[in-house]
Amino acid sequence: MGQIVDRSKPGKKGKFLPWIKRMSGFVALASFLMYASWFAEMPMGFKIAWMFGTYLLWGSIFYTSINIPYGSMASAISPDPGDRQSLSTFRTMGGALAGAVVTAGIPLIAYDKINGNDILNGPRFTIIAGACSVFAIICYLLCYNMCTERVKVTVTAEQLKRNSVGVMFVNAFKNRALISLIVASILMLIAQLTLQQMANYVFPNYYGNAKAQTLSMVMM
């Protein structure tokens, strides 16, 4: 995705912002389709294939097509290193806050108490996913309209050649420090996702109290 962005021609809004507007609908739609409850009665093989396909569309394709330009946009908003650091800090804080609100808030409304057990309400969860997807589009469009790229980012043909995907992989395997960072990042991501997904089962199924997941997420 970085290669695609580097090779794209800047528009009226710059080099990175157009990608946020261009892909916002796709990432929101894929996010909504991941939680489609109308396939609940379909065979397990179909459901696994649907889950696998929609998750790849959302994370590996559409979300990446927004996240990479968004992360690179700080270099085009201001030439001042202090401003760029501030943008990075607020991006991290905003992402953490939004994640905490979603993770802690959804268990309060997505479960029904049936025979003393907390059972996830599929159709209601689909509605929640749709609402979050619509809100995501609104936020993306606000970002698109309220940000300004002030620094013209240019990439020469020589730079594109030097930073090609093939050269990138070769350099990555030669760089011990980079390999260490990649491995550490993957392990940390696996640990975080494992803990988050375990909570979705431990609290409603083992403790019988999905709402306790909210308190757990807030404390974490």
C-alpha positions in Angstrom: 0.0 0.0 0.0 2.9 2.3 0.7 4.1 1.7 -2.8 0.7 2.5 -4.3 0.5 5.8 -2.3 4.0 6.8 -3.3 3.2 6.3 -6.9 -0.2 8.1 -6.8 -0.5 11.6 -8.2 -1.4 14.3 -5.7 -4.9 15.8 -6.0 -6.5 19.0 -4.9 -6.5 17.8 -1.3 -2.9 16.4 -1.5 -1.4 13.0 -1.7 -2.8 11.1 1.3 -6.2 12.6 2.1 -7.9 11.4 -1.1 -7.3 7.8 0.0 -9.2 8.4 3.2 -12.2 9.6 1.3 -11.9 7.1 -1.5 -11.7 4.0 0.7 -13.9 5.0 3.7 -17.1 3.4 2.3 -15.3 0.2 1.5 -13.8 -0.3 4.9 -17.1 0.5 6.6 -19.0 -1.9 4.4 -16.4 -4.7 5.0 -16.5 -4.0 8.7 -20.3 -4.3 8.7 -20.3 -7.5 6.7 -18.0 -9.3 9.2 -20.9 -9.3 11.6 -23.7 -10.4 9.3 -26.0 -12.4 11.5 -28.3 -13.5 8.7 -26.0 -16.4 7.9 -26.4 -18.0 11.4 -28.2 -21.1 10.0 -25.8 -21.7 7.2 -23.3 -24.6 7.2 -20.2 -24.1 9.3 -18.0 -24.3 6.2 -19.8 -21.4 4.7 -19.6 -19.3 7.9 -15.9 -19.9 8.2 -15.3 -18.9 4.6 -17.5 -15.8 5.0 -15.6 -14.8 8.2 -12.2 -15.5 6.5 -13.1 -13.5 3.4 -14.7 -10.5 5.0 -11.9 -10.2 7.6 -9.3 -10.2 4.9 -11.2 -7.6 2.9 -11.5 -5.4 5.9 -8.1 -5.7 7.6 -5.6 -6.7 4.9 -7.1 -4.6 2.0 -9.5 -1.8 2.8 -8.3 -0.8 6.3 -4.7 -1.0 5.2 -5.6 1.3 2.2 -6.7 4.0 4.8 -4.3 3.3 7.7 -1.1 3.6 5.7 -2.0 7.0 4.0 -3.4 8.2 7.3 -0.2 7.3 9.2 2.0 9.0 6.5 -0.1 12.1 6.4 1.6 13.8 9.3 4.7 14.4 7.1 2.5 16.4 4.7 0.5 18.4 7.3 3.5 20.2 8.9 7.3 20.4 8.3 7.9 20.9 12.0 9.1 17.8 13.9 7.3 18.9 17.0 4.0 19.2 15.2 4.5 15.7 13.7 5.2 14.3 17.1 2.1 15.9 18.5 0.0 14.5 15.7 1.4 11.0 16.3 0.7 11.3 20.1 -2.9 12.4 19.6 -3.4 9.7 17.0 -2.3 7.0 19.5 -4.4 8.5 22.3 -7.5 8.8 20.1 -7.2 5.2 18.9 -6.8 3.9 22.4 -9.8 5.9 23.7 -12.0 4.9 20.8 -11.0 1.2 21.3 -11.7 1.4 25.0 -15.2 2.9 24.5 -16.1 0.3 21.9 -14.7 -2.7 23.8 -16.2 -1.6 27.1 -19.5 -0.3 25.8 -20.7 -3.0 23.4 -20.9 -5.8 26.0 -23.4 -3.7 28.0 -26.0 -3.8 25.1 -25.1 -6.8 22.9 -26.1 -9.6 25.3 -29.4 -11.1 26.5 -29.8 -12.9 29.8 -31.3 -16.3 29.0 -31.6 -19.0 31.7 -29.1 -17.2 33.8 -26.5 -17.1 31.0 -25.4 -14.1 28.9 -26.1 -14.9 25.2 -24.9 -12.7 22.4 -27.8 -11.3 20.4 -26.7 -11.7 16.8 -29.2 -9.4 15.0 -28.6 -6.7 17.6 -24.8 -7.0 17.2 -25.3 -6.6 13.4 -27.2 -3.4 14.1 -24.4 -2.2 16.4 -21.8 -3.0 13.7 -23.9 -1.0 11.2 -24.1 2.0 13.5 -20.3 1.9 14.1 -19.7 1.6 10.4 -21.8 4.7 9.6 -20.1 6.6 12.4 -16.7 5.5 11.0 -17.6 7.0 7.6 -18.6 10.3 9.3 -15.3 10.4 11.1 -13.3 9.7 8.0 -15.1 12.5 6.1 -14.6 14.9 8.9 -10.9 14.0 8.8 -10.8 14.5 5.1 -12.5 17.9 5.2 -10.8 19.3 8.3 -7.2 18.4 7.5 -4.9 20.3 5.1 -1.7 18.9 3.5 0.7 21.9 3.6 3.9 20.1 2.6 4.2 18.9 -1.0 5.5 15.3 -0.8 7.4 14.2 -4.0 9.0 10.9 -4.7 11.5 10.6 -7.6 11.7 7.6 -9.9 15.1 6.7 -8.4 13.6 6.6 -4.9 10.7 4.4 -6.1 13.2 2.0 -7.6 15.4 2.0 -4.5 12.3 1.4 -2.3 10.7 -1.3 -4.4 8.9 -4.2 -2.7 11.7 -6.6 -3.7 14.4 -4.4 -2.3 12.4 -3.8 0.9 12.1 -7.5 1.6 15.8 -8.1 0.9 16.8 -5.3 3.3 14.4 -6.5 5.9 15.9 -10.0 6.0 19.4 -8.5 6.3 18.6 -6.1 9.1 18.7 -7.8 12.5 17.2 -4.8 14.3 14.3 -4.6 11.9 13.6 -8.3 12.2 13.6 -8.0 16.0 11.1 -5.2 15.8 8.9 -7.1 13.4 8.9 -10.2 15.6 8.2 -8.2 18.7 5.4 -6.4 17.1 3.8 -9.6 15.8 4.0 -11.3 19.2 2.6 -8.2 21.0 -0.3 -8.0 18.5 -1.0 -11.8 19.0 -1.0 -11.4 22.8 -3.3 -8.3 22.7 -5.8 -9.9 20.2 -5.8 -13.2 22.2 -6.6 -11.5 25.4 -9.4 -9.4 23.8 -11.0 -12.4 22.1 -10.7 -14.6 25.2 -12.6 -12.0 27.1 -15.5 -12.4 24.7 -15.9 -16.0 25.8 -14.6 -16.1 29.4 -17.0 -13.5 30.8 -20.3 -14.6 29.2 -19.6 -18.3 29.1 -17.5 -19.0 32.2 -18.5 -16.2 34.6 -22.0 -15.8 33.1 -21.7 -12.0 33.2 -20.8 -10.3 30.0 -21.2 -6.9 31.6 -18.2 -7.6 33.8 -16.2 -7.5 30.6 -16.7 -3.8 30.5 -15.1 -3.4 34.0 -12.2 -5.6 32.9 -11.6 -3.6 29.8 -11.7 -0.3 31.7 -9.2 -1.6 34.3 -6.8 -2.9 31.5 
